[in-house]
Amino acid sequence: MSLILKNVSYSFTNENDQKNHVISNLNMEVQTGEFVSLIGKSGTGKSTVLKLITGLLKENHGQILINNQEVSLGDVGYMPQKDLLLPWRTIIDNIMIASEFQKDLHISKEDARKWLDRVGLLKYENALPKQLSGGMRQRASFLRALFTGKDVLLLDEPFGALDALTKREMQTWLLSIWQDLNKTIIFITHDLEEAAYLSDRILLLHQNKTLEEIKVELPRPRKLGMIHSKEMVSLRQELEKKISNEANKKLV
Ligand SMILES: Nc1ncnc2c1ncn2[C@@H]1O[C@H](COP(=O)(O)OP(=O)(O)OP(=O)(O)O)[C@@H](O)[C@H]1O
């Protein structure tokens, strides 16, 4: 299985009737089981790329294929930047929502409880979203994407709003879940250390709409100690340099 974007372009017309090109001729390929991070300055179009892959937005040109089939709404699991947990539903009912709409998806309450336990939320199965902290809601929101049963998961800055310690915990369990389930993950982040620690490959979306690929040559499984390794530090510096070159380009 692979996910392929072929010459994808997306533009919208603003209130002054001008065309804004958000994505232009984007080519990208992600293999089964890969963990790929998408980075880039704010406004370069990262979230738009994920929305195009989900089918929530439709490209103006090009093709998006999974296993050689054009993607349509519901083909991938998606965790948006802002969690969309339904406030009137309990946590367990929120994470099981996909199984209510997909007849072929067999997720029992027992399965759901097992996963809630794994992410430390079993005590909250009957709580409402407003009773949970930000980190807990993110975990619930992640389980909801996981429980779509899809092989491809798109995660848009899932840990962006968390404190450093909670973020570290969430990264560790995300890696363990990814390894156990052989999911394909595209992960947006502004945290370059996080991108380096989690990914097989990093894709940097430039302001001029081109995509640059950076391979992460660190062994798996990743261990927290690696964050301070020479390789990781130099990769982070390389990424910082690339991004700050972008910022300078904007000034001239
Ligand atoms: N349909 C649309 N209508 C109006 N503006 C749009 C539309 N689609 C995209 N944009 C604009 O396109 C740009 C790219 O947005 P996008 O959210 O994809 O960027 P991003 O790289 O994910 O940013 P961030 O890192 O800040 O989340 C933004 O300026 C956004 O406002």
The ligand as an SDF file (V2000), in Angstrom:
LIG
                    3D

 31 33  0  0  0  0  0  0  0  0999 V2000
  -10.7880   27.7190    1.4430 N   0  0  0  0  0  0  0  0  0  0  0  0
   -9.9840   28.6430    1.9790 C   0  0  0  0  0  0  0  0  0  0  0  0
  -10.4290   29.8750    2.2210 N   0  0  0  0  0  0  0  0  0  0  0  0
   -9.6490   30.8230    2.7490 C   0  0  0  0  0  0  0  0  0  0  0  0
   -8.3650   30.6180    3.0910 N   0  0  0  0  0  0  0  0  0  0  0  0
   -7.8500   29.4170    2.8940 C   0  0  0  0  0  0  0  0  0  0  0  0
   -8.6320   28.3650    2.3510 C   0  0  0  0  0  0  0  0  0  0  0  0
   -7.8430   27.2740    2.2800 N   0  0  0  0  0  0  0  0  0  0  0  0
   -6.6400   27.6340    2.7580 C   0  0  0  0  0  0  0  0  0  0  0  0
   -6.6270   28.9260    3.1110 N   0  0  0  0  0  0  0  0  0  0  0  0
   -5.4380   29.6900    3.5810 C   0  0  0  0  0  0  0  0  0  0  0  0
   -4.3070   28.9870    3.0760 O   0  0  0  0  0  0  0  0  0  0  0  0
   -3.1910   29.1280    3.9260 C   0  0  0  0  0  0  0  0  0  0  0  0
   -2.6230   27.7790    4.3270 C   0  0  0  0  0  0  0  0  0  0  0  0
   -3.3770   27.2560    5.3990 O   0  0  0  0  0  0  0  0  0  0  0  0
   -2.9740   25.9540    6.2210 P   0  0  0  0  0  0  0  0  0  0  0  0
   -3.8490   25.9470    7.4280 O   0  0  0  0  0  0  0  0  0  0  0  0
   -3.0250   24.7810    5.3250 O   0  0  0  0  0  0  0  0  0  0  0  0
   -1.4530   26.2540    6.6140 O   0  0  0  0  0  0  0  0  0  0  0  0
   -0.5400   25.5290    7.6830 P   0  0  0  0  0  0  0  0  0  0  0  0
    0.8040   25.3860    7.0670 O   0  0  0  0  0  0  0  0  0  0  0  0
   -1.1980   24.2840    8.1730 O   0  0  0  0  0  0  0  0  0  0  0  0
   -0.4980   26.6090    8.8480 O   0  0  0  0  0  0  0  0  0  0  0  0
   -0.2590   26.4300   10.4370 P   0  0  0  0  0  0  0  0  0  0  0  0
    1.1190   25.8710   10.5830 O   0  0  0  0  0  0  0  0  0  0  0  0
   -0.3660   27.8320   10.9570 O   0  0  0  0  0  0  0  0  0  0  0  0
   -1.3350   25.5290   10.9620 O   0  0  0  0  0  0  0  0  0  0  0  0
   -3.6750   29.9620    5.0990 C   0  0  0  0  0  0  0  0  0  0  0  0
   -3.3140   31.2780    4.8750 O   0  0  0  0  0  0  0  0  0  0  0  0
   -5.1970   29.7760    5.0540 C   0  0  0  0  0  0  0  0  0  0  0  0
   -5.8630   30.8390    5.6580 O   0  0  0  0  0  0  0  0  0  0  0  0
  1  2  1  0
  2  3  1  0
  2  7  2  0
  3  4  2  0
  4  5  1  0
  5  6  2  0
  6  7  1  0
  6 10  1  0
  7  8  1  0
  8  9  2  0
  9 10  1  0
 10 11  1  0
 11 12  1  0
 11 30  1  0
 12 13  1  0
 13 14  1  0
 13 28  1  0
 14 15  1  0
 15 16  1  0
 16 17  2  0
 16 18  1  0
 16 19  1  0
 19 20  1  0
 20 21  2  0
 20 22  1  0
 20 23  1  0
 23 24  1  0
 24 25  2  0
 24 26  1  0
 24 27  1  0
 28 29  1  0
 28 30  1  0
 30 31  1  0
M  END
$$$$
